[in-house]
């Protein structure tokens, strides 16, 4: 199934089917976020390859439920763990 087919299905499904689809997507997102967070600890030096990331290297200050708090150049930034990678 491609994205267009999935969108068409979502538009045409019943309320119960749509609720089940939303629960499934939320579960998948939570699992992926938790897997990404498991690679990090407080004090790790991190950066990102994302083109929007212009902060350079930073240090993980706090691990929240959904995001990591990273200190970069004296600023605290909330960022999704999926955008980060450890600096070796």
mmCIF file of the C-alpha atoms, coordinates in Angstrom:
data_MODEL
# 
_entry.id   MODEL 
# 
loop_
_atom_site.group_PDB 
_atom_site.id 
_atom_site.type_symbol 
_atom_site.label_atom_id 
_atom_site.label_alt_id 
_atom_site.label_comp_id 
_atom_site.label_asym_id 
_atom_site.label_entity_id 
_atom_site.label_seq_id 
_atom_site.pdbx_PDB_ins_code 
_atom_site.Cartn_x 
_atom_site.Cartn_y 
_atom_site.Cartn_z 
_atom_site.occupancy 
_atom_site.B_iso_or_equiv 
_atom_site.pdbx_formal_charge 
_atom_site.auth_seq_id 
_atom_site.auth_comp_id 
_atom_site.auth_asym_id 
_atom_site.auth_atom_id 
_atom_site.pdbx_PDB_model_num 
ATOM 1  C CA . UNK A 1 1  ? 0.000   0.000  0.000  1.00 0.00 ? 1  UNK A CA 1 
ATOM 2  C CA . UNK A 1 2  ? 1.383   3.408  -0.888 1.00 0.00 ? 2  UNK A CA 1 
ATOM 3  C CA . UNK A 1 3  ? 0.701   6.724  0.844  1.00 0.00 ? 3  UNK A CA 1 
ATOM 4  C CA . UNK A 1 4  ? -2.058  7.756  -1.562 1.00 0.00 ? 4  UNK A CA 1 
ATOM 5  C CA . UNK A 1 5  ? -3.903  4.484  -0.957 1.00 0.00 ? 5  UNK A CA 1 
ATOM 6  C CA . UNK A 1 6  ? -3.517  4.909  2.812  1.00 0.00 ? 6  UNK A CA 1 
ATOM 7  C CA . UNK A 1 7  ? -4.927  8.453  2.651  1.00 0.00 ? 7  UNK A CA 1 
ATOM 8  C CA . UNK A 1 8  ? -7.850  7.266  0.553  1.00 0.00 ? 8  UNK A CA 1 
ATOM 9  C CA . UNK A 1 9  ? -8.546  4.462  3.027  1.00 0.00 ? 9  UNK A CA 1 
ATOM 10 C CA . UNK A 1 10 ? -8.438  6.910  5.961  1.00 0.00 ? 10 UNK A CA 1 
ATOM 11 C CA . UNK A 1 11 ? -10.930 9.222  4.248  1.00 0.00 ? 11 UNK A CA 1 
ATOM 12 C CA . UNK A 1 12 ? -13.338 6.383  3.526  1.00 0.00 ? 12 UNK A CA 1 
ATOM 13 C CA . UNK A 1 13 ? -13.161 4.305  6.718  1.00 0.00 ? 13 UNK A CA 1 
ATOM 14 C CA . UNK A 1 14 ? -15.677 4.277  9.534  1.00 0.00 ? 14 UNK A CA 1 
ATOM 15 C CA . UNK A 1 15 ? -15.198 6.135  12.805 1.00 0.00 ? 15 UNK A CA 1 
ATOM 16 C CA . UNK A 1 16 ? -14.193 2.931  14.607 1.00 0.00 ? 16 UNK A CA 1 
ATOM 17 C CA . UNK A 1 17 ? -11.688 2.021  11.895 1.00 0.00 ? 17 UNK A CA 1 
ATOM 18 C CA . UNK A 1 18 ? -10.247 5.537  11.973 1.00 0.00 ? 18 UNK A CA 1 
ATOM 19 C CA . UNK A 1 19 ? -9.876  5.416  15.772 1.00 0.00 ? 19 UNK A CA 1 
ATOM 20 C CA . UNK A 1 20 ? -8.060  2.077  15.504 1.00 0.00 ? 20 UNK A CA 1 
ATOM 21 C CA . UNK A 1 21 ? -5.792  3.508  12.805 1.00 0.00 ? 21 UNK A CA 1 
ATOM 22 C CA . UNK A 1 22 ? -4.951  6.508  15.000 1.00 0.00 ? 22 UNK A CA 1 
ATOM 23 C CA . UNK A 1 23 ? -4.167  4.230  17.974 1.00 0.00 ? 23 UNK A CA 1 
ATOM 24 C CA . UNK A 1 24 ? -1.898  2.106  15.787 1.00 0.00 ? 24 UNK A CA 1 
ATOM 25 C CA . UNK A 1 25 ? -0.022  5.131  14.418 1.00 0.00 ? 25 UNK A CA 1 
ATOM 26 C CA . UNK A 1 26 ? 0.405   6.583  17.925 1.00 0.00 ? 26 UNK A CA 1 
ATOM 27 C CA . UNK A 1 27 ? 1.772   3.262  19.195 1.00 0.00 ? 27 UNK A CA 1 
ATOM 28 C CA . UNK A 1 28 ? 4.263   3.055  16.329 1.00 0.00 ? 28 UNK A CA 1 
ATOM 29 C CA . UNK A 1 29 ? 5.429   6.643  16.938 1.00 0.00 ? 29 UNK A CA 1 
ATOM 30 C CA . UNK A 1 30 ? 5.830   6.040  20.686 1.00 0.00 ? 30 UNK A CA 1 
ATOM 31 C CA . UNK A 1 31 ? 7.838   2.856  20.089 1.00 0.00 ? 31 UNK A CA 1 
ATOM 32 C CA . UNK A 1 32 ? 10.156  4.574  17.598 1.00 0.00 ? 32 UNK A CA 1 
ATOM 33 C CA . UNK A 1 33 ? 10.665  7.547  19.924 1.00 0.00 ? 33 UNK A CA 1 
ATOM 34 C CA . UNK A 1 34 ? 11.440  5.237  22.865 1.00 0.00 ? 34 UNK A CA 1 
ATOM 35 C CA . UNK A 1 35 ? 13.908  3.248  20.761 1.00 0.00 ? 35 UNK A CA 1 
ATOM 36 C CA . UNK A 1 36 ? 15.670  6.476  19.742 1.00 0.00 ? 36 UNK A CA 1 
ATOM 37 C CA . UNK A 1 37 ? 15.745  7.758  23.350 1.00 0.00 ? 37 UNK A CA 1 
ATOM 38 C CA . UNK A 1 38 ? 17.291  4.499  24.568 1.00 0.00 ? 38 UNK A CA 1 
ATOM 39 C CA . UNK A 1 39 ? 20.520  5.393  22.732 1.00 0.00 ? 39 UNK A CA 1 
ATOM 40 C CA . UNK A 1 40 ? 21.095  8.546  24.792 1.00 0.00 ? 40 UNK A CA 1 
ATOM 41 C CA . UNK A 1 41 ? 22.089  9.345  28.362 1.00 0.00 ? 41 UNK A CA 1 
ATOM 42 C CA . UNK A 1 42 ? 22.370  12.623 30.242 1.00 0.00 ? 42 UNK A CA 1 
ATOM 43 C CA . UNK A 1 43 ? 25.784  14.137 29.532 1.00 0.00 ? 43 UNK A CA 1 
ATOM 44 C CA . UNK A 1 44 ? 26.129  12.667 26.014 1.00 0.00 ? 44 UNK A CA 1 
ATOM 45 C CA . UNK A 1 45 ? 27.506  15.020 23.390 1.00 0.00 ? 45 UNK A CA 1 
ATOM 46 C CA . UNK A 1 46 ? 25.164  15.118 20.407 1.00 0.00 ? 46 UNK A CA 1 
ATOM 47 C CA . UNK A 1 47 ? 24.629  16.843 17.083 1.00 0.00 ? 47 UNK A CA 1 
ATOM 48 C CA . UNK A 1 48 ? 22.301  16.427 14.115 1.00 0.00 ? 48 UNK A CA 1 
ATOM 49 C CA . UNK A 1 49 ? 22.608  15.892 10.378 1.00 0.00 ? 49 UNK A CA 1 
ATOM 50 C CA . UNK A 1 50 ? 19.260  17.619 9.833  1.00 0.00 ? 50 UNK A CA 1 
ATOM 51 C CA . UNK A 1 51 ? 19.747  20.718 7.631  1.00 0.00 ? 51 UNK A CA 1 
ATOM 52 C CA . UNK A 1 52 ? 17.632  22.806 10.041 1.00 0.00 ? 52 UNK A CA 1 
ATOM 53 C CA . UNK A 1 53 ? 20.035  22.063 12.923 1.00 0.00 ? 53 UNK A CA 1 
ATOM 54 C CA . UNK A 1 54 ? 22.412  25.018 13.124 1.00 0.00 ? 54 UNK A CA 1 
ATOM 55 C CA . UNK A 1 55 ? 23.323  24.727 16.805 1.00 0.00 ? 55 UNK A CA 1 
ATOM 56 C CA . UNK A 1 56 ? 26.466  22.607 16.450 1.00 0.00 ? 56 UNK A CA 1 
ATOM 57 C CA . UNK A 1 57 ? 27.353  20.137 19.174 1.00 0.00 ? 57 UNK A CA 1 
ATOM 58 C CA . UNK A 1 58 ? 25.441  20.070 22.436 1.00 0.00 ? 58 UNK A CA 1 
ATOM 59 C CA . UNK A 1 59 ? 25.132  18.142 25.672 1.00 0.00 ? 59 UNK A CA 1 
ATOM 60 C CA . UNK A 1 60 ? 22.014  16.316 26.814 1.00 0.00 ? 60 UNK A CA 1 
ATOM 61 C CA . UNK A 1 61 ? 20.760  17.977 29.993 1.00 0.00 ? 61 UNK A CA 1 
ATOM 62 C CA . UNK A 1 62 ? 17.457  16.168 30.501 1.00 0.00 ? 62 UNK A CA 1 
ATOM 63 C CA . UNK A 1 63 ? 15.451  13.313 29.010 1.00 0.00 ? 63 UNK A CA 1 
ATOM 64 C CA . UNK A 1 64 ? 11.734  14.099 28.880 1.00 0.00 ? 64 UNK A CA 1 
ATOM 65 C CA . UNK A 1 65 ? 8.890   11.822 27.856 1.00 0.00 ? 65 UNK A CA 1 
ATOM 66 C CA . UNK A 1 66 ? 8.921   12.924 24.203 1.00 0.00 ? 66 UNK A CA 1 
ATOM 67 C CA . UNK A 1 67 ? 11.967  15.156 23.766 1.00 0.00 ? 67 UNK A CA 1 
ATOM 68 C CA . UNK A 1 68 ? 15.511  15.629 24.933 1.00 0.00 ? 68 UNK A CA 1 
ATOM 69 C CA . UNK A 1 69 ? 16.738  18.916 26.383 1.00 0.00 ? 69 UNK A CA 1 
ATOM 70 C CA . UNK A 1 70 ? 20.101  19.782 24.827 1.00 0.00 ? 70 UNK A CA 1 
ATOM 71 C CA . UNK A 1 71 ? 22.397  22.630 25.881 1.00 0.00 ? 71 UNK A CA 1 
ATOM 72 C CA . UNK A 1 72 ? 24.011  24.208 22.830 1.00 0.00 ? 72 UNK A CA 1 
ATOM 73 C CA . UNK A 1 73 ? 26.105  27.366 23.151 1.00 0.00 ? 73 UNK A CA 1 
ATOM 74 C CA . UNK A 1 74 ? 24.429  28.244 26.448 1.00 0.00 ? 74 UNK A CA 1 
ATOM 75 C CA . UNK A 1 75 ? 20.895  27.733 25.110 1.00 0.00 ? 75 UNK A CA 1 
ATOM 76 C CA . UNK A 1 76 ? 18.505  24.936 26.089 1.00 0.00 ? 76 UNK A CA 1 
ATOM 77 C CA . UNK A 1 77 ? 16.795  23.338 23.107 1.00 0.00 ? 77 UNK A CA 1 
ATOM 78 C CA . UNK A 1 78 ? 13.966  20.763 23.143 1.00 0.00 ? 78 UNK A CA 1 
ATOM 79 C CA . UNK A 1 79 ? 14.544  18.294 20.342 1.00 0.00 ? 79 UNK A CA 1 
ATOM 80 C CA . UNK A 1 80 ? 13.127  14.986 19.199 1.00 0.00 ? 80 UNK A CA 1 
ATOM 81 C CA . UNK A 1 81 ? 15.584  12.139 19.820 1.00 0.00 ? 81 UNK A CA 1 
ATOM 82 C CA . UNK A 1 82 ? 15.128  10.951 16.237 1.00 0.00 ? 82 UNK A CA 1 
ATOM 83 C CA . UNK A 1 83 ? 16.944  14.045 14.958 1.00 0.00 ? 83 UNK A CA 1 
ATOM 84 C CA . UNK A 1 84 ? 20.072  13.544 17.046 1.00 0.00 ? 84 UNK A CA 1 
ATOM 85 C CA . UNK A 1 85 ? 23.166  11.405 16.886 1.00 0.00 ? 85 UNK A CA 1 
ATOM 86 C CA . UNK A 1 86 ? 26.015  10.988 19.343 1.00 0.00 ? 86 UNK A CA 1 
ATOM 87 C CA . UNK A 1 87 ? 29.315  12.705 18.690 1.00 0.00 ? 87 UNK A CA 1 
ATOM 88 C CA . UNK A 1 88 ? 32.214  10.300 19.106 1.00 0.00 ? 88 UNK A CA 1 
# 
